[in-house]
Amino acid sequence: MNKIGKIYAIGVGPGAGDLMTLRSLRLMQSLDVIAVPEKTQGQADSFAWAIARQELDLADMKGEPLYLWFPMSRDPAITVPAWEQAADALVAKLQAGKDVGFITEGDPSVFSTWAYLQEELAERLPELDVEVVPAVSSITAVPAATTIPLADGEERFCVVPATYGIAMLPTLIEEFDTIILIKAGRMVQPLIEMLEPMGLLHCATYVSHASGANQQVYTDLRQVPDEHRYFAMVQLSIRRRKGVLRRGQS
């Protein structure tokens, strides 16, 4: 019986290839299999793979990519069978003694497809050896793009999905100095409608494709184009924008 292989969850960063860590790059070059999540089945349209390929030469790889479909849907009837199929493919490789790297944009521990697989694989292969390889996250790439620090001293920040985090904004604004709203592409207009009456619209900065060649930054949400964009986030820097006082000041 073959020894079960090891699986690595490898973050490739937010978009710029040269933000990948040396560890990530070396692992992708040396592992038997590189598992690549794709959005459209059979189309190899993986953002994580596009990031990796900026620095990774296929000729330098020991193994081959294994494409796994993770549909962009909230319907469990669609997503659950796809996740199970992805787990089936990985288990087959691991049981054959192959060492596998599962790549993901950003960091594997932050809003990543890896979370779905990790739970499924743990149930199927309790003895599986897992290593998570951290990476630069969009949570730090966005403030790098805006040049507005997340926090210092006793300041606090939080990260929430814009799709439901917007409902919590009045409370979060009282509790945190900086709020990062992820997946904000479709939520720009609702954010404008909420922040403008509060006098906080000038505190919001919109960033799409942080660190990538197509990065765009808007300091006025009203100027963000209407078309929906993936990989869009809003940094709401309540205490750092000119004219907004820090908590406790008068």
C-alpha positions in Angstrom: 0.0 0.0 0.0 1.3 3.4 -1.0 2.1 6.0 1.6 -0.5 8.8 1.5 1.0 12.0 0.0 1.0 15.3 1.7 -1.1 18.3 0.8 0.0 21.9 0.8 -2.4 24.9 0.7 -0.4 27.4 -1.1 -1.3 31.1 -1.2 -0.1 33.0 -4.3 -0.9 36.5 -3.2 -3.4 39.1 -4.3 -2.4 39.6 -8.0 1.2 40.7 -8.6 3.3 37.6 -9.4 6.4 39.0 -7.6 4.5 39.2 -4.4 4.5 35.4 -4.2 6.8 34.0 -1.5 9.9 32.0 -2.4 8.4 29.1 -0.4 5.2 29.1 -2.6 7.2 29.3 -5.8 9.6 26.5 -4.8 6.8 24.2 -3.7 5.0 24.7 -7.0 8.1 23.8 -8.8 8.8 20.6 -6.8 5.4 19.0 -6.0 3.9 16.1 -7.9 0.6 17.8 -8.5 -0.6 21.4 -8.5 -4.3 21.6 -7.9 -5.8 24.6 -9.6 -9.3 26.0 -8.8 -11.2 27.1 -11.8 -14.5 29.2 -12.0 -15.8 27.7 -15.2 -15.6 23.9 -15.7 -13.1 23.0 -18.4 -12.0 26.6 -19.1 -8.9 26.8 -16.9 -10.0 30.3 -15.9 -8.2 30.4 -12.6 -7.1 33.7 -11.1 -4.7 31.9 -8.8 -3.1 30.1 -11.7 -2.8 33.4 -13.7 -1.0 34.9 -10.7 1.3 31.9 -10.4 2.1 31.8 -14.1 3.6 35.3 -13.9 6.6 33.8 -12.2 6.2 30.0 -12.7 7.6 28.4 -15.9 5.9 25.1 -16.7 9.2 23.8 -17.9 10.5 24.1 -14.3 7.7 22.2 -12.8 8.0 18.6 -11.6 4.3 17.9 -11.9 1.3 18.9 -13.9 -1.7 21.1 -13.0 -4.9 19.4 -11.9 -7.9 21.7 -12.6 -10.7 21.5 -10.1 -14.1 23.2 -10.6 -15.4 25.5 -7.9 -18.6 27.0 -9.4 -19.5 30.7 -8.6 -22.8 29.9 -7.1 -24.6 30.0 -3.8 -26.8 27.0 -4.7 -25.8 24.0 -2.7 -27.2 21.7 -5.3 -24.5 23.0 -7.6 -21.6 23.7 -5.2 -21.7 20.7 -3.0 -21.4 18.1 -5.8 -18.5 20.1 -7.3 -16.7 20.3 -4.0 -17.1 16.6 -3.5 -15.8 15.9 -7.0 -12.8 18.1 -6.3 -12.1 16.2 -3.1 -12.5 12.9 -5.0 -9.8 13.9 -7.4 -7.4 15.1 -4.7 -7.9 11.9 -2.6 -7.1 9.8 -5.6 -3.8 11.6 -6.1 -2.9 11.6 -2.4 -3.7 7.8 -2.0 -1.4 7.2 -5.0 1.4 8.7 -2.9 1.5 12.1 -4.7 2.4 15.3 -2.9 -0.2 17.9 -3.9 -0.2 21.7 -3.7 -3.6 23.4 -3.8 -3.1 27.0 -4.9 -5.4 29.9 -4.0 -5.3 33.6 -4.6 -4.4 35.7 -1.5 -3.9 33.6 1.6 -5.4 30.1 2.1 -6.8 31.0 5.5 -8.7 34.2 4.4 -12.0 33.7 2.6 -10.5 30.9 0.5 -11.8 27.9 -1.4 -9.3 25.9 0.6 -11.6 26.0 3.6 -14.2 23.8 1.8 -11.6 21.3 0.8 -9.8 21.2 4.2 -13.0 20.0 6.0 -13.8 17.4 3.3 -10.3 16.0 3.2 -10.1 15.8 7.0 -13.2 13.6 7.0 -11.9 11.3 4.2 -8.3 11.1 5.2 -7.9 11.8 9.0 -4.2 10.8 8.8 -3.5 13.3 6.0 -0.5 15.6 6.6 -1.5 19.2 5.8 0.7 22.3 5.6 -0.7 25.8 5.0 1.7 28.2 3.2 0.7 31.8 4.0 0.8 34.6 1.6 0.2 38.3 1.1 -3.5 38.9 1.5 -5.8 41.4 -0.2 -6.5 42.7 3.3 -3.0 44.1 3.3 -2.7 44.7 -0.4 -5.6 47.1 -0.3 -4.1 49.5 2.2 -0.8 49.3 0.3 -2.7 50.6 -2.7 -4.5 53.3 -0.8 -1.3 54.2 1.3 -3.6 54.5 4.3 -2.5 52.3 7.2 -5.0 49.8 8.6 -4.2 50.7 12.2 -1.6 51.8 14.6 -1.3 52.2 18.4 -4.6 51.3 19.9 -6.7 51.5 16.7 -8.8 48.6 15.7 -9.8 47.3 12.3 -12.2 44.6 11.1 -12.9 42.7 7.8 -16.4 41.9 6.6 -18.0 40.9 3.3 -19.7 44.0 1.9 -22.8 41.9 0.9 -23.9 41.6 4.5 -21.4 43.8 6.3 -23.1 46.9 5.0 -26.1 46.3 7.4 -23.7 46.3 10.3 -21.9 49.4 9.3 -23.6 51.8 11.8 -22.4 49.5 14.7 -19.0 48.8 13.2 -18.3 52.5 12.7 -18.7 53.0 16.4 -16.5 50.1 17.3 -13.6 50.2 14.7 -11.3 52.8 13.3 -10.9 51.0 9.9 -13.3 48.7 8.1 -12.3 46.6 5.1 -15.3 45.6 3.0 -14.5 42.7 0.7 -16.4 41.7 -2.4 -17.7 45.2 -2.7 -18.1 45.4 -6.5 -21.9 45.3 -6.4 -22.3 47.3 -3.2 -20.9 50.7 -4.3 -24.3 52.4 -4.6 -25.7 51.1 -1.3 -22.5 52.2 0.4 -22.8 55.7 -1.1 -26.4 55.9 0.1 -25.4 54.8 3.6 -22.2 56.8 4.0 -23.2 60.1 2.5 -25.9 61.0 5.0 -23.5 60.1 7.8 -20.8 62.5 6.4 -18.4 59.6 5.9 -18.3 59.2 2.2 -14.9 60.9 2.0 -13.6 58.1 4.3 -14.1 55.4 1.7 -11.5 54.3 -0.9 -12.4 51.7 -3.5 -9.7 49.3 -4.8 -10.1 46.7 -7.5 -7.4 44.0 -8.4 -5.1 45.3 -5.6 -1.4 45.0 -6.6 -2.2 43.7 -10.1 -1.4 45.3 -13.4 -5.0 46.3 -13.7 -5.3 47.8 -10.2 -7.6 50.8 -9.9 -8.1 53.1 -7.0 -11.0 55.6 -6.5 -11.1 58.0 -3.6 -14.7 59.0 -4.4 -17.1 56.1 -4.6 -19.3 58.2 -6.9 -16.7 58.0 -9.6 -16.5 54.2 -9.6 -17.8 52.9 -13.0 -21.2 51.1 -12.9 -20.0 47.8 -14.3 -19.5 45.0 -11.8 -15.9 44.2 -10.9 -14.5 41.1 -9.3 -11.8 41.5 -6.6 -13.1 44.8 -5.5 -12.8 46.1 -1.9 -13.5 49.3 0.0 -11.3 50.6 2.8 -13.3 52.7 5.2 -10.7 54.7 7.2 -12.9 56.6 9.6 -10.2 58.0 11.9 -7.6 58.7 9.3 -9.3 60.9 6.7 -8.7 64.7 7.0 -11.5 66.3 9.0 -12.5 63.1 10.9 -11.5 63.1 14.5 -10.0 60.1 16.3 -12.2 58.6 19.0 -12.0 60.6 22.2 -10.8 63.8 20.5 -12.8 67.0 20.5 
